[in-house]
Amino acid sequence: MNPPLMLAGHGTVDAAGVAEFVAFTERLRALLAPEDVDVDGGFIELSQPTVHEAWTRLTERGHTHRAAVPMVLVGAGHAKGDIPAALEREVRREPGTSYVFGRPLGPHPVLLEILETRIAEVAPTEGTAVLLVGRGSTDPDANAEVAKVARLLQEGRGYDFVEPAFVSLARPDVATGLARCRALGATRVVVAPYFLFDGVLPRRVRDQAAAFAADHPDVDVRSAGYLGDTDALAGLVVERYREALHGDIRMNCDTCAYRVLLPGFEDKLGAPQTPHHHPDDPSTGHGHGHAHGHAG
């Protein structure tokens, strides 16, 4: 029996986002069934199914070892700390079980291709600027990854330019990013949300883009779709699964604020990662009850 694939997501209070995650899990289950690979998935908070439930189901189906792939795009706190901590909690709860942990999904050429497709659904390439909007993080390394994806998206694709922005916790925000595009001479801007599935924050991106468009009729602002439940994304997750089982998995810590002294983030160096709170998530039960270090 091959080790199962376990998807580990952050969670959302948005029912549509939960449904898309569950449907994506089913897509992967069908994709890997011919290889006798079981698939399950859960969230670390905010919604069900939970990581605990997914872990328990896999154990009940006879699995002791599993490959966990974080359903996140960048290596921020969730991939560096929260999800591994949740998995370690399950190992302690069920002695004799184990896991290997895969890399975050991005940056990857598949994600760039999906972004390009989403942009093409709402605008032609020629004469179009793009505002790539990530979630935003207090981790500068994670924000830099979004900027890197914006640059990679620009390379060789014919857009006028691609600018990064964030919907929370980092600058520039959506309105500032659109204002920057306008100042650079853009007359048509596609706002491309860098999110896997729908949720509170992707909707906020759309709302903020619409508000800017209403105030600036001289700019044609269009909203592209998020990445979504696709065969291409499923293929990328399978790649991360195989890599976790058979490859040499190393997170790049060269610019991680928990390991390297970065200006303005001195308090993070060597600090343990503790339960956190997202002020933009409409939930009060946002804690994991764990603390762990990101040093080694």
Backbone as CSV, one residue per row, in Angstrom:
resi,resn,N_x,N_y,N_z,CA_x,CA_y,CA_z,C_x,C_y,C_z
1,MET,0.853,-1.187,0.000,0.000,0.000,0.000,0.891,1.239,0.000
2,ASN,0.655,2.130,-0.941,1.437,3.357,-1.035,1.045,4.334,0.072
3,PRO,1.976,5.157,0.535,1.617,6.172,1.530,0.558,7.112,0.967
4,PRO,-0.408,7.496,1.769,-1.456,8.390,1.279,-0.973,9.831,1.168
5,LEU,-1.707,10.595,0.392,-1.518,12.038,0.290,-2.501,12.712,1.231
6,MET,-1.980,13.553,2.099,-2.835,14.314,3.003,-2.672,15.798,2.719
7,LEU,-3.765,16.439,2.330,-3.766,17.879,2.085,-4.008,18.607,3.404
8,ALA,-3.198,19.628,3.659,-3.348,20.411,4.885,-3.560,21.870,4.510
9,GLY,-4.780,22.351,4.723,-5.116,23.727,4.385,-5.235,24.593,5.618
10,HIS,-5.268,25.907,5.387,-5.390,26.843,6.506,-6.792,26.842,7.076
11,GLY,-7.787,26.941,6.217,-9.166,27.034,6.668,-9.772,28.378,6.327
12,THR,-11.087,28.407,6.228,-11.811,29.623,5.879,-13.216,29.553,6.456
13,VAL,-13.784,30.694,6.764,-15.172,30.731,7.207,-16.123,30.757,6.018
14,ASP,-15.572,30.801,4.810,-16.379,30.895,3.600,-16.786,29.507,3.126
15,ALA,-18.096,29.261,3.018,-18.584,27.934,2.644,-18.154,27.543,1.237
16,ALA,-18.109,28.512,0.319,-17.696,28.207,-1.051,-16.241,27.757,-1.089
17,GLY,-15.393,28.422,-0.300,-13.992,28.031,-0.253,-13.808,26.634,0.303
18,VAL,-14.567,26.292,1.341,-14.504,24.938,1.905,-14.947,23.917,0.869
19,ALA,-16.039,24.208,0.164,-16.548,23.283,-0.849,-15.530,23.062,-1.961
20,GLU,-14.817,24.109,-2.347,-13.804,23.963,-3.395,-12.634,23.104,-2.919
21,PHE,-12.233,23.271,-1.676,-11.166,22.436,-1.117,-11.587,20.967,-1.112
22,VAL,-12.809,20.705,-0.679,-13.306,19.325,-0.634,-13.390,18.743,-2.041
23,ALA,-13.882,19.528,-2.999,-13.963,19.053,-4.384,-12.573,18.787,-4.949
24,PHE,-11.610,19.620,-4.591,-10.241,19.422,-5.058,-9.652,18.145,-4.471
25,THR,-9.970,17.863,-3.220,-9.536,16.606,-2.603,-10.103,15.418,-3.367
26,GLU,-11.360,15.515,-3.765,-11.979,14.435,-4.539,-11.321,14.297,-5.908
27,ARG,-10.946,15.403,-6.531,-10.261,15.350,-7.823,-8.942,14.574,-7.682
28,LEU,-8.203,14.868,-6.629,-6.940,14.182,-6.404,-7.157,12.709,-6.074
29,ARG,-8.203,12.416,-5.334,-8.499,11.017,-5.013,-8.744,10.221,-6.286
30,ALA,-9.507,10.794,-7.208,-9.765,10.111,-8.479,-8.502,10.013,-9.322
31,LEU,-7.685,11.055,-9.284,-6.461,11.074,-10.083,-5.467,10.013,-9.625
32,LEU,-5.369,9.808,-8.310,-4.361,8.899,-7.767,-4.885,7.497,-7.486
33,ALA,-6.188,7.285,-7.653,-6.757,5.960,-7.402,-6.100,4.863,-8.234
34,PRO,-5.796,5.089,-9.525,-5.141,4.026,-10.304,-3.777,3.619,-9.760
35,GLU,-3.149,4.485,-8.972,-1.841,4.171,-8.386,-1.971,3.649,-6.962
36,ASP,-3.197,3.389,-6.537,-3.462,2.893,-5.187,-2.928,3.857,-4.125
37,VAL,-3.160,5.148,-4.348,-2.777,6.175,-3.382,-4.043,6.770,-2.776
38,ASP,-4.210,6.603,-1.496,-5.345,7.178,-0.786,-5.127,8.681,-0.623
39,VAL,-6.211,9.433,-0.535,-6.130,10.892,-0.399,-7.152,11.352,0.632
40,ASP,-6.732,12.263,1.493,-7.652,12.916,2.421,-7.118,14.316,2.685
41,GLY,-7.899,15.121,3.366,-7.457,16.485,3.616,-8.275,17.166,4.682
42,GLY,-7.679,18.180,5.300,-8.378,18.932,6.322,-7.710,20.262,6.583
43,PHE,-8.350,21.047,7.445,-7.895,22.399,7.765,-7.334,22.458,9.183
44,ILE,-6.423,23.399,9.408,-5.877,23.554,10.752,-6.783,24.399,11.636
45,GLU,-7.711,25.148,11.039,-8.602,25.981,11.845,-9.753,26.513,10.992
46,LEU,-10.705,27.118,11.658,-11.813,27.870,11.065,-12.889,27.020,10.408
47,SER,-12.574,25.830,9.933,-13.563,25.071,9.174,-13.283,23.580,9.250
48,GLN,-14.266,22.822,8.809,-14.149,21.364,8.735,-14.181,20.933,7.279
49,PRO,-13.573,19.786,6.978,-12.933,18.812,7.871,-11.624,19.344,8.441
50,THR,-11.273,18.886,9.624,-10.047,19.334,10.269,-8.889,18.398,9.929
51,VAL,-7.680,18.883,10.163,-6.499,18.034,10.005,-6.615,16.806,10.899
52,HIS,-7.104,17.003,12.112,-7.276,15.870,13.028,-8.216,14.821,12.432
53,GLU,-9.326,15.265,11.869,-10.277,14.318,11.278,-9.664,13.582,10.097
54,ALA,-8.938,14.307,9.247,-8.310,13.674,8.087,-7.254,12.667,8.524
55,TRP,-6.445,13.044,9.496,-5.403,12.144,10.012,-6.030,10.867,10.572
56,THR,-7.098,11.045,11.364,-7.766,9.899,11.980,-8.383,8.988,10.928
57,ARG,-9.002,9.560,9.914,-9.598,8.736,8.855,-8.532,7.898,8.148
58,LEU,-7.391,8.497,7.865,-6.320,7.746,7.206,-5.818,6.619,8.098
59,THR,-5.704,6.880,9.392,-5.284,5.826,10.322,-6.304,4.700,10.346
60,GLU,-7.577,5.056,10.384,-8.634,4.042,10.402,-8.655,3.215,9.127
61,ARG,-8.146,3.780,8.029,-8.081,3.029,6.769,-6.771,2.253,6.646
62,GLY,-6.007,2.180,7.735,-4.844,1.314,7.771,-3.516,1.963,7.475
63,HIS,-3.460,3.293,7.407,-2.213,3.981,7.080,-1.501,4.428,8.360
64,THR,-0.206,4.195,8.417,0.599,4.697,9.529,1.494,5.857,9.103
65,HIS,1.938,5.857,7.855,2.808,6.911,7.335,2.076,7.649,6.224
66,ARG,2.276,8.958,6.123,1.596,9.738,5.096,2.493,10.877,4.627
67,ALA,2.210,11.384,3.434,2.898,12.558,2.893,1.924,13.725,2.949
68,ALA,2.253,14.730,3.741,1.388,15.895,3.909,1.884,17.029,3.026
69,VAL,0.985,17.576,2.230,1.315,18.698,1.355,0.546,19.927,1.834
70,PRO,1.241,21.005,2.175,0.542,22.214,2.624,-0.132,22.915,1.449
71,MET,-1.412,23.170,1.578,-2.150,23.844,0.517,-2.021,25.357,0.698
72,VAL,-0.798,25.813,0.527,-0.482,27.233,0.609,0.445,27.576,-0.547
73,LEU,0.439,28.843,-0.931,1.218,29.272,-2.090,2.609,29.760,-1.727
74,VAL,2.766,30.290,-0.517,4.061,30.851,-0.124,4.487,30.273,1.219
75,GLY,5.776,30.361,1.488,6.317,29.818,2.724,6.220,30.790,3.878
76,ALA,5.013,31.162,4.258,4.811,32.051,5.401,4.605,31.216,6.665
77,GLY,4.022,31.829,7.690,3.895,31.173,8.980,3.130,29.872,8.957
78,HIS,2.128,29.753,8.087,1.348,28.516,8.057,2.214,27.340,7.627
79,ALA,2.998,27.524,6.572,3.846,26.436,6.088,5.056,26.220,6.982
80,LYS,5.585,27.299,7.556,6.782,27.187,8.386,6.483,26.664,9.783
81,GLY,5.275,26.941,10.284,5.019,26.593,11.673,3.679,25.981,11.984
82,ASP,2.594,26.630,11.568,1.270,26.222,12.016,0.881,24.821,11.550
83,ILE,1.070,24.548,10.269,0.681,23.235,9.749,1.583,22.135,10.301
84,PRO,2.926,22.299,10.291,3.758,21.261,10.912,3.404,21.018,12.380
85,ALA,3.066,22.078,13.117,2.693,21.909,14.522,1.422,21.083,14.654
86,ALA,0.450,21.333,13.777,-0.784,20.551,13.808,-0.512,19.082,13.502
87,LEU,0.392,18.827,12.569,0.730,17.441,12.230,1.484,16.766,13.370
88,GLU,2.383,17.498,14.009,3.117,16.932,15.144,2.163,16.582,16.283
89,ARG,1.132,17.385,16.454,0.137,17.096,17.478,-0.552,15.764,17.201
90,GLU,-0.798,15.471,15.928,-1.433,14.194,15.584,-0.493,13.018,15.841
91,VAL,0.800,13.204,15.584,1.769,12.138,15.871,1.775,11.824,17.362
92,ARG,1.695,12.853,18.191,1.663,12.630,19.638,0.367,11.951,20.060
93,ARG,-0.713,12.274,19.390,-1.996,11.665,19.742,-2.063,10.198,19.327
94,GLU,-1.390,9.878,18.235,-1.445,8.511,17.709,-0.025,7.971,17.565
95,PRO,0.572,7.472,18.644,1.926,6.910,18.557,1.991,5.808,17.499
96,GLY,3.097,5.799,16.761,3.247,4.823,15.685,2.902,5.376,14.324
97,THR,2.304,6.573,14.286,2.038,7.228,13.005,3.157,8.218,12.710
98,SER,3.312,8.554,11.429,4.387,9.457,11.021,4.007,10.146,9.720
99,TYR,4.827,11.116,9.328,4.562,11.838,8.084,5.845,12.445,7.546
100,VAL,5.834,12.743,6.265,6.823,13.622,5.652,6.067,14.845,5.163
101,PHE,6.753,15.979,5.142,6.085,17.250,4.865,6.612,17.847,3.575
102,GLY,5.706,18.151,2.661,6.081,18.704,1.369,6.260,20.210,1.401
103,ARG,6.696,20.732,0.278,6.920,22.172,0.149,5.627,22.908,-0.170
104,PRO,5.565,24.212,0.102,4.460,25.024,-0.416,4.386,24.906,-1.934
105,LEU,3.244,25.225,-2.493,3.025,25.000,-3.926,3.799,25.974,-4.801
106,GLY,3.994,27.196,-4.339,4.654,28.179,-5.188,6.041,28.526,-4.716
107,PRO,6.758,29.268,-5.559,6.417,29.604,-6.954,6.675,28.419,-7.872
108,HIS,5.869,28.293,-8.914,5.981,27.161,-9.828,5.427,27.574,-11.191
109,PRO,6.023,27.077,-12.277,5.517,27.428,-13.616,4.050,27.097,-13.824
110,VAL,3.558,26.035,-13.199,2.145,25.681,-13.346,1.256,26.805,-12.823
111,LEU,1.625,27.389,-11.705,0.829,28.486,-11.149,0.850,29.700,-12.064
112,LEU,1.991,29.963,-12.673,2.083,31.072,-13.628,1.182,30.825,-14.829
113,GLU,1.141,29.585,-15.298,0.281,29.258,-16.441,-1.191,29.419,-16.088
114,ILE,-1.569,29.018,-14.874,-2.962,29.191,-14.460,-3.297,30.674,-14.345
115,LEU,-2.394,31.449,-13.762,-2.614,32.897,-13.682,-2.794,33.501,-15.067
116,GLU,-1.949,33.091,-15.998,-2.046,33.603,-17.366,-3.404,33.270,-17.974
117,THR,-3.883,32.059,-17.721,-5.201,31.656,-18.220,-6.304,32.511,-17.608
118,ARG,-6.236,32.726,-16.304,-7.266,33.526,-15.635,-7.279,34.966,-16.165
119,ILE,-6.104,35.517,-16.406,-6.034,36.882,-16.943,-6.619,36.927,-18.348
120,ALA,-6.286,35.923,-19.169,-6.774,35.879,-20.551,-8.288,35.741,-20.616
121,GLU,-8.895,35.215,-19.564,-10.352,35.073,-19.541,-11.067,36.417,-19.470
122,VAL,-10.364,37.468,-19.035,-11.035,38.757,-18.855,-10.435,39.890,-19.678
123,ALA,-9.259,39.666,-20.300,-8.639,40.767,-21.055,-7.595,40.228,-22.021
124,PRO,-7.367,40.945,-23.134,-6.266,40.575,-24.023,-4.926,40.923,-23.380
125,THR,-3.881,40.280,-23.854,-2.553,40.537,-23.291,-2.057,41.932,-23.650
126,GLU,-2.185,42.292,-24.922,-1.658,43.575,-25.393,-2.398,44.737,-24.740
127,GLY,-1.652,45.693,-24.247,-2.246,46.869,-23.636,-2.794,46.645,-22.243
128,THR,-2.402,45.544,-21.608,-2.918,45.206,-20.282,-1.797,45.202,-19.249
129,ALA,-2.025,45.886,-18.153,-1.168,45.774,-16.973,-1.855,44.843,-15.984
130,VAL,-1.074,44.229,-15.124,-1.612,43.262,-14.162,-1.212,43.672,-12.754
131,LEU,-2.171,43.608,-11.842,-1.886,43.770,-10.420,-2.082,42.411,-9.765
132,LEU,-0.988,41.778,-9.380,-1.042,40.474,-8.722,-1.197,40.693,-7.221
133,VAL,-2.300,40.206,-6.659,-2.617,40.486,-5.260,-2.479,39.217,-4.423
134,GLY,-1.516,39.238,-3.517,-1.342,38.141,-2.579,-2.037,38.416,-1.268
135,ARG,-2.001,37.418,-0.403,-2.657,37.558,0.884,-2.000,38.631,1.734
136,GLY,-0.690,38.624,1.786,0.047,39.514,2.666,0.418,38.805,3.952
137,SER,1.585,39.129,4.486,2.099,38.429,5.654,2.978,39.364,6.464
138,THR,3.169,39.030,7.739,4.168,39.724,8.546,5.554,39.139,8.313
139,ASP,5.646,38.117,7.495,6.923,37.493,7.134,7.426,38.136,5.841
140,PRO,8.511,38.904,5.876,8.977,39.582,4.660,9.378,38.620,3.559
141,ASP,9.840,37.437,3.923,10.221,36.437,2.934,9.009,36.012,2.108
142,ALA,7.866,35.844,2.769,6.645,35.456,2.068,6.184,36.558,1.124
143,ASN,6.257,37.808,1.569,5.870,38.916,0.696,6.803,39.019,-0.505
144,ALA,8.072,38.734,-0.280,9.031,38.761,-1.384,8.716,37.685,-2.415
145,GLU,8.174,36.553,-1.968,7.789,35.501,-2.913,6.701,35.993,-3.857
146,VAL,5.740,36.756,-3.336,4.680,37.295,-4.189,5.276,38.253,-5.212
147,ALA,6.208,39.090,-4.780,6.872,39.999,-5.719,7.634,39.212,-6.784
148,LYS,8.237,38.104,-6.389,8.950,37.260,-7.351,7.988,36.679,-8.375
149,VAL,6.833,36.209,-7.913,5.839,35.655,-8.831,5.366,36.728,-9.802
150,ALA,5.176,37.955,-9.311,4.774,39.050,-10.200,5.800,39.254,-11.300
151,ARG,7.068,39.221,-10.936,8.113,39.405,-11.950,8.146,38.231,-12.924
152,LEU,8.022,37.019,-12.418,8.015,35.843,-13.292,6.819,35.869,-14.236
153,LEU,5.680,36.376,-13.743,4.495,36.480,-14.586,4.707,37.486,-15.706
154,GLN,5.470,38.516,-15.439,5.726,39.532,-16.464,6.664,39.024,-17.554
155,GLU,7.631,38.205,-17.188,8.661,37.790,-18.130,8.077,37.033,-19.323
156,GLY,8.266,37.593,-20.515,7.946,36.891,-21.749,6.486,36.741,-22.084
157,ARG,5.602,37.433,-21.371,4.179,37.223,-21.618,3.503,38.388,-22.331
158,GLY,4.147,39.509,-22.474,3.579,40.583,-23.270,2.720,41.574,-22.532
159,TYR,2.543,41.410,-21.215,1.809,42.424,-20.460,2.618,43.722,-20.430
160,ASP,1.933,44.830,-20.291,2.643,46.103,-20.164,3.590,46.055,-18.968
161,PHE,3.072,45.602,-17.844,3.880,45.358,-16.646,3.017,44.613,-15.633
162,VAL,3.661,44.047,-14.632,2.960,43.350,-13.547,3.462,43.912,-12.225
163,GLU,2.539,44.387,-11.400,2.872,44.949,-10.094,2.312,44.052,-8.988
164,PRO,3.037,43.895,-7.880,2.501,43.137,-6.747,1.739,44.034,-5.780
165,ALA,0.775,43.447,-5.084,0.052,44.135,-4.015,-0.459,43.075,-3.049
166,PHE,-1.045,43.538,-1.946,-1.495,42.618,-0.901,-2.840,43.079,-0.358
167,VAL,-3.644,42.128,0.053,-4.961,42.478,0.552,-4.950,42.704,2.060
168,SER,-3.911,42.255,2.762,-3.836,42.483,4.204,-2.401,42.357,4.683
169,LEU,-2.110,42.964,5.810,-0.866,42.771,6.565,0.406,43.279,5.895
170,ALA,0.345,43.726,4.662,1.541,44.209,3.964,1.133,45.274,2.957
171,ARG,2.095,46.065,2.555,1.871,47.110,1.558,2.649,46.795,0.291
172,PRO,2.186,47.318,-0.856,1.027,48.192,-1.057,-0.287,47.414,-1.026
173,ASP,-1.351,48.081,-0.613,-2.661,47.453,-0.661,-3.221,47.548,-2.077
174,VAL,-4.426,47.036,-2.262,-5.001,46.965,-3.609,-5.163,48.357,-4.215
175,ALA,-5.728,49.281,-3.458,-5.950,50.629,-3.992,-4.631,51.308,-4.347
176,THR,-3.634,51.157,-3.487,-2.332,51.767,-3.767,-1.683,51.125,-4.983
177,GLY,-1.812,49.811,-5.093,-1.265,49.125,-6.259,-1.919,49.580,-7.547
178,LEU,-3.237,49.750,-7.523,-3.938,50.231,-8.714,-3.556,51.673,-9.026
179,ALA,-3.399,52.486,-7.994,-2.971,53.869,-8.215,-1.575,53.909,-8.833
180,ARG,-0.728,53.001,-8.418,0.614,52.930,-8.997,0.534,52.553,-10.475
181,CYS,-0.313,51.587,-10.802,-0.485,51.198,-12.207,-0.990,52.380,-13.032
182,ARG,-1.945,53.106,-12.481,-2.490,54.277,-13.174,-1.408,55.326,-13.380
183,ALA,-0.579,55.552,-12.351,0.490,56.546,-12.464,1.529,56.140,-13.506
184,LEU,1.679,54.844,-13.716,2.619,54.343,-14.721,2.034,54.374,-16.130
185,GLY,0.792,54.848,-16.248,0.188,55.023,-17.561,-0.753,53.932,-18.005
186,ALA,-1.072,52.993,-17.132,-1.973,51.908,-17.522,-3.387,52.436,-17.732
187,THR,-4.012,52.006,-18.809,-5.418,52.329,-19.052,-6.314,51.110,-18.861
188,ARG,-5.698,49.932,-18.822,-6.453,48.709,-18.501,-5.603,47.872,-17.537
189,VAL,-6.193,47.528,-16.396,-5.490,46.747,-15.379,-6.342,45.542,-15.001
190,VAL,-5.745,44.373,-15.060,-6.403,43.166,-14.570,-5.889,42.883,-13.162
191,VAL,-6.800,42.805,-12.224,-6.458,42.459,-10.846,-6.536,40.944,-10.722
192,ALA,-5.393,40.318,-10.479,-5.300,38.855,-10.436,-5.053,38.403,-9.005
193,PRO,-6.038,37.796,-8.348,-5.843,37.343,-6.967,-4.993,36.076,-6.924
194,TYR,-3.949,36.102,-6.129,-3.048,34.953,-5.990,-3.525,34.112,-4.810
195,PHE,-4.642,33.432,-5.045,-5.272,32.589,-4.038,-5.675,31.269,-4.684
196,LEU,-5.668,30.202,-3.894,-6.040,28.896,-4.425,-7.538,28.804,-4.674
197,PHE,-8.330,29.180,-3.664,-9.780,29.023,-3.737,-10.462,30.309,-3.279
198,ASP,-11.785,30.327,-3.397,-12.546,31.507,-3.008,-12.551,31.641,-1.486
199,GLY,-12.943,32.815,-1.017,-12.982,33.052,0.411,-13.184,34.517,0.716
200,VAL,-13.060,34.858,1.984,-13.263,36.232,2.431,-12.284,37.179,1.743
201,LEU,-11.021,36.803,1.692,-10.013,37.713,1.146,-10.083,37.855,-0.369
202,PRO,-10.266,36.794,-1.148,-10.453,37.004,-2.589,-11.646,37.905,-2.908
203,ARG,-12.724,37.764,-2.123,-13.872,38.652,-2.341,-13.509,40.090,-1.998
204,ARG,-12.708,40.255,-0.965,-12.282,41.604,-0.602,-11.457,42.231,-1.720
205,VAL,-10.611,41.423,-2.348,-9.825,41.921,-3.480,-10.754,42.432,-4.574
206,ARG,-11.772,41.639,-4.902,-12.716,42.047,-5.948,-13.449,43.329,-5.561
207,ASP,-13.877,43.410,-4.310,-14.610,44.594,-3.851,-13.729,45.842,-3.899
208,GLN,-12.482,45.711,-3.484,-11.585,46.864,-3.493,-11.244,47.294,-4.914
209,ALA,-11.113,46.322,-5.810,-10.870,46.657,-7.216,-12.068,47.400,-7.800
210,ALA,-13.276,46.935,-7.469,-14.482,47.589,-7.974,-14.608,49.007,-7.424
211,ALA,-14.254,49.198,-6.162,-14.325,50.534,-5.563,-13.349,51.489,-6.242
212,PHE,-12.144,51.017,-6.541,-11.173,51.868,-7.229,-11.674,52.212,-8.627
213,ALA,-12.238,51.225,-9.316,-12.737,51.463,-10.672,-13.842,52.515,-10.677
214,ALA,-14.703,52.467,-9.666,-15.792,53.442,-9.596,-15.271,54.860,-9.403
215,ASP,-14.165,54.991,-8.697,-13.586,56.310,-8.434,-12.654,56.786,-9.542
216,HIS,-12.271,55.888,-10.451,-11.309,56.233,-11.508,-11.800,55.675,-12.846
217,PRO,-12.822,56.305,-13.413,-13.399,55.791,-14.664,-12.447,55.854,-15.852
218,ASP,-11.314,56.532,-15.706,-10.356,56.596,-16.810,-9.523,55.318,-16.929
219,VAL,-9.643,54.428,-15.948,-8.906,53.163,-15.978,-9.905,52.014,-16.042
220,ASP,-9.703,51.121,-16.991,-10.530,49.929,-17.138,-9.978,48.848,-16.206
221,VAL,-10.621,48.683,-15.054,-10.164,47.715,-14.056,-11.019,46.457,-14.159
222,ARG,-10.368,45.327,-14.355,-11.072,44.054,-14.480,-10.518,43.060,-13.458
223,SER,-11.396,42.235,-12.915,-10.982,41.247,-11.920,-10.920,39.865,-12.543
224,ALA,-9.764,39.231,-12.430,-9.597,37.855,-12.889,-10.011,36.892,-11.778
225,GLY,-10.194,35.648,-12.141,-10.524,34.639,-11.151,-9.296,34.178,-10.382
226,TYR,-9.533,33.567,-9.236,-8.458,32.951,-8.465,-8.016,31.662,-9.165
227,LEU,-7.001,31.002,-8.645,-6.412,29.847,-9.329,-7.435,28.731,-9.516
228,GLY,-8.038,28.252,-8.446,-9.161,27.340,-8.545,-8.819,25.864,-8.655
229,ASP,-9.877,25.074,-8.602,-9.822,23.607,-8.642,-9.653,23.156,-10.090
230,THR,-8.428,22.844,-10.488,-8.138,22.469,-11.869,-7.240,21.245,-11.917
231,ASP,-7.218,20.598,-13.079,-6.308,19.469,-13.282,-4.855,19.912,-13.158
232,ALA,-4.553,21.110,-13.650,-3.178,21.599,-13.589,-2.715,21.748,-12.142
233,LEU,-3.574,22.316,-11.295,-3.218,22.459,-9.887,-3.078,21.092,-9.225
234,ALA,-3.955,20.168,-9.587,-3.858,18.813,-9.038,-2.532,18.169,-9.419
235,GLY,-2.101,18.379,-10.646,-0.819,17.833,-11.075,0.337,18.384,-10.269
236,LEU,0.270,19.666,-9.914,1.315,20.274,-9.098,1.334,19.659,-7.701
237,VAL,0.168,19.428,-7.124,0.112,18.818,-5.794,0.692,17.406,-5.829
238,VAL,0.386,16.665,-6.886,0.962,15.321,-7.025,2.484,15.407,-7.120
239,GLU,2.984,16.406,-7.823,4.439,16.606,-7.899,5.027,16.845,-6.514
240,ARG,4.370,17.679,-5.714,4.849,17.924,-4.358,4.761,16.643,-3.505
241,TYR,3.734,15.851,-3.717,3.584,14.576,-2.998,4.744,13.637,-3.309
242,ARG,5.043,13.463,-4.583,6.136,12.558,-4.969,7.478,13.098,-4.463
243,GLU,7.641,14.389,-4.528,8.864,15.021,-4.057,9.052,14.782,-2.560
244,ALA,7.964,14.877,-1.804,8.043,14.656,-0.359,8.459,13.228,-0.037
245,LEU,7.985,12.284,-0.821,8.295,10.879,-0.564,9.678,10.482,-1.047
246,HIS,10.101,11.033,-2.178,11.307,10.520,-2.827,12.398,11.563,-3.036
247,GLY,12.109,12.840,-2.783,13.083,13.886,-3.059,13.785,14.373,-1.813
248,ASP,14.552,15.431,-1.979,15.273,16.071,-0.885,14.582,17.394,-0.596
249,ILE,13.712,17.395,0.405,12.873,18.556,0.669,13.591,19.508,1.610
250,ARG,13.841,20.704,1.122,14.471,21.719,1.954,13.775,23.053,1.710
251,MET,13.317,23.682,2.771,12.769,25.027,2.640,13.927,26.013,2.603
252,ASN,13.852,26.979,1.712,14.893,27.994,1.620,14.761,28.960,2.792
253,CYS,15.724,28.884,3.713,15.681,29.730,4.908,16.667,30.891,4.841
254,ASP,17.241,31.127,3.671,18.271,32.158,3.558,17.749,33.551,3.870
255,THR,16.452,33.776,3.644,15.881,35.094,3.912,14.707,35.011,4.883
256,CYS,14.701,34.005,5.729,13.634,33.836,6.713,13.916,34.706,7.926
257,ALA,12.942,35.503,8.324,13.134,36.441,9.431,13.371,35.739,10.763
258,TYR,13.000,34.459,10.861,13.223,33.729,12.103,14.658,33.206,12.218
259,ARG,15.388,33.205,11.090,16.759,32.703,11.082,17.799,33.780,10.775
260,VAL,17.397,34.798,10.019,18.338,35.803,9.531,17.895,37.179,10.017
261,LEU,18.836,37.989,10.466,18.510,39.333,10.934,18.165,40.224,9.747
262,LEU,16.902,40.676,9.692,16.439,41.553,8.630,16.019,42.886,9.236
263,PRO,16.367,44.004,8.607,16.010,45.320,9.142,14.507,45.458,9.350
264,GLY,14.129,45.909,10.527,12.722,46.091,10.845,12.048,44.862,11.411
265,PHE,12.729,43.715,11.393,12.142,42.469,11.885,13.062,41.809,12.914
266,GLU,13.823,42.630,13.621,14.789,42.107,14.589,14.126,41.263,15.674
267,ASP,12.871,41.583,16.017,12.203,40.853,17.089,11.847,39.427,16.701
268,LYS,11.864,39.119,15.410,11.513,37.774,14.958,12.689,36.798,15.022
269,LEU,13.908,37.310,15.036,15.083,36.453,14.956,15.135,35.494,16.142
270,GLY,15.054,34.194,15.851,15.131,33.173,16.880,13.904,33.048,17.748
271,ALA,12.858,33.808,17.445,11.664,33.793,18.289,10.813,32.567,18.005
272,PRO,10.166,32.013,19.029,9.236,30.906,18.784,7.996,31.417,18.074
273,GLN,7.409,30.584,17.238,6.142,30.938,16.598,5.019,30.502,17.521
274,THR,4.148,31.430,17.837,3.093,31.192,18.804,1.738,31.335,18.137
275,PRO,0.652,30.893,18.793,-0.674,31.057,18.202,-0.895,32.487,17.754
276,HIS,-1.501,32.641,16.609,-1.603,33.941,15.974,-3.056,34.303,15.729
277,HIS,-3.250,35.525,15.288,-4.596,36.020,15.000,-4.539,36.873,13.754
278,HIS,-5.444,36.602,12.819,-5.543,37.421,11.619,-6.645,38.449,11.841
279,PRO,-6.325,39.728,11.955,-7.369,40.716,12.221,-8.389,40.839,11.106
280,ASP,-8.073,40.315,9.924,-9.002,40.453,8.810,-9.911,39.248,8.669
281,ASP,-9.706,38.201,9.469,-10.561,37.025,9.390,-11.691,37.172,10.401
282,PRO,-12.952,37.088,9.952,-14.081,37.291,10.861,-14.339,36.069,11.722
283,SER,-13.409,35.774,12.594,-13.570,34.623,13.473,-12.887,34.927,14.788
284,THR,-13.474,34.484,15.876,-12.853,34.712,17.177,-12.085,33.502,17.649
285,GLY,-12.393,32.333,17.131,-11.722,31.122,17.571,-10.501,30.823,16.743
286,HIS,-9.554,31.754,16.692,-8.416,31.617,15.782,-7.151,31.332,16.576
287,GLY,-7.070,30.159,17.141,-5.863,29.791,17.865,-5.588,28.323,17.715
288,HIS,-4.312,27.951,17.840,-3.945,26.550,17.667,-3.528,25.906,18.978
289,GLY,-3.209,26.711,19.969,-2.775,26.142,21.221,-1.429,25.465,21.146
290,HIS,-0.484,26.038,20.406,0.838,25.447,20.321,1.889,26.540,20.203
291,ALA,3.093,26.171,20.512,4.221,27.074,20.316,5.427,26.243,19.959
292,HIS,6.210,26.729,19.033,7.367,25.968,18.598,8.359,26.915,17.963
293,GLY,9.596,26.520,17.935,10.633,27.375,17.381,10.892,27.092,15.929
294,HIS,11.390,28.107,15.235,11.801,27.946,13.838,13.310,28.103,13.777
295,ALA,13.975,27.339,14.582,15.429,27.386,14.591,15.948,25.969,14.522
296,GLY,17.141,25.837,14.038,17.625,24.487,13.924,19.099,24.492,13.689
